[in-house]
Amino acid sequence: MAEDELLLDEEEEEKKPSCLSNPVVQIIALLIGAIVVAIIAALVSGIIVNSSKPYNIIVSPYEDVEEVLPPESLHNYDMGGFLVRLIDPDRARYLKLDNVTLAYTGKSKGLAPEIGERKKQIKSLINDTLITKSSDVATYEGKQALKKELIEKINAILVKGKISDIYMEVLIQ
């Protein structure tokens, strides 16, 4: 009988349900296992990515960006207006320049007094240049060429600095 009792005890032990036979426990165990696998995968992929990145290269988001400095402020010297007859042979046409202004940078410290001293000379130079022009100065290209020519001629007589631009309103009648 002792053997029969042992067999019964073993059968009772085998018939006891284990905690893994419960479906809720099985789902929880699967979720925990999946989370553990996901964490391990994330750690391994992070290690692989970091180990393949060279540490001696510095990537700057500003490498390809050109540094644009604000334009230097210009000082202005007003030269007044001019009215000249153009050399158009077909009819009498007049060129009127209003608000002619010489512009120069602040680096040219003694330029304003020099322009003041040479104002009559500069006005004469501008006037002499204008009387050689035709109505072509009414176009954009003509106006730009006139500005360039005036800047070169005026800078040729200045000693204490150079003008960088000339502003004017052009009207042909």
ABEGO torsion letter per residue (X at the ends): XAAAAAAAAAAAAAABBBAAABAAAAAAAAAAAAAAAAAAAAAAAAAAAAAABBAABBBBAAAABBBBBBBBBBBBBBAEBBBBBBABAABBBBBBBBGBBBBBBAABAAAAAAAAAAAAAAAAAAAAAAAABBAAAABAAAAAAAAAAAAAAAAAABAAEBBABBBBBBBBX
